Amino acid sequence: MRQHRLVRTMALLIAGVLVLAGLAGCATDGSGADPAPAASVVETGTLSFVADGEEHAREGTTSKEGWEITFEHAYVTLTGITAYQTDPPYDVDADAWDIDPLHSVTLPDEFTVDLAAPASDPASVGEVGDAVAGHYNALAWDLVRASSGPAEGLSMLFVGTAERDGERVDFTLRFDREVTYLGGEYIGDVRKGILEAGSEAEMEMTFHFDHFFGRDDKDADDPMNIDALGFDPLAALATDGVLDVSMSDLEELLPAEEYAKLEAILVHFGHVGEGHCIARPLD
Amino acid sequence: MNRVRPLIVSVAMAALALALPAPAAMAHGVDLTAGTVEGVEVTAVFDGGGGPMAGAQVTVFAPDDPARPWMTGTTDEEGRFFFVPDAALPGTWDVQVRQAGHGGIVRVEVTAEGAEVAADAAGLPVTQKALMALAVAWGALGTALYFRRRAA
């Protein structure tokens, strides 16, 4: 019995020591709770996306053969628009589709934008308001057939007029090629994609119409004009000054060499400012 | 599709030297000092043997303010552009070169020990990267010497 009391006394003493130790421990921070880990604050800003056909689409362009081309509409339909922060910066010239971003921002939905309007600015596509701050130095998007709207069923629809020496062609060019693009950092007059917390930054998908029609301010043997389709092959297909053709029409009507140029141009139409993208058909 | 791609980049030990005799007339005397500096030389060429990108626009961005140009200029007839990065601003210096709707960007890492071209030279085709790598090794040595001299 005495032994039992001794054991009980010892147990109470041990328990008391543990309680006192616990109280002492609690007293060290005075809170009674484990210190909460510092909450990581993610700084964000607004990342907007625009599509630009440059002055060639907005104000008009002169083809390599001297056709003065103006656009009433230049619709492109875009989806899967995703901006990336990469470190080291994504290297477009590695021709690699794999990308391992620190952060990415995707603009949901499909957008049909008119690169010919407004005349003064790139076409607004959309924005994401809670993009993680940092340098967005890569951009991907898909050019797809529109599911609805003015260019339904088409990835690109160009409507306009070409004039030269009193001759006029009213054209409607209907393209259904679907292409995916991936580019690096925007190259241009200003630096884009650097998003500071609480601020705004812009990403731009750029479409080079001079690759399509060439430029009269460059020599005929300039690589751009050699590769460009120009407008002469299209004008030759017009009837009574009107040309309304689809991609399949052009495959049938254009000389094989010119059609091959057109296919290459349509795939490499997308840029990031003056920086090129890698591209591949989705079809 | 013939792409136009710029930039063979070298971090080159380039020298600028003036060695003009002082004029004899003292009414409006001038004091000329000769010296050499070493820095970064960017050489921009069109892909596919298209020749130098003469007169191309160059914009240099320093690491402390990458959104705004630190320096702008144009390439010479040989497509070259030379600048001396501020050694007090270590980090990644970005150099953008563009002309006639085409361009690229290269990155130069500047440290207290010197500078070297980053592996990701956007705008460079793979074939040109091999050339660039050789230039980097030589140029990095030159630039390192430059910074050591400044520190002395």
Interface residues (C-beta under 8 A of the other chain):
Chain A: P88 P89 Y90 D91 V92 D93 A94 D95 H135 G184 E185 I187 G188 R191 I194 H208 D210 H211 K218 P223 M224 I226 D227 A264 I265 V267 H268 G273 E274 G275 H276
Chain B: M1 N2 R3 V4 R5 F46 G48 G50 T59 F61 P66 A67 R68 Q96 R98 A100 G101 H102 G103 G104 I105 R107 A118 A119 D120 A121 A122 G123 L124 P125 V126 K129
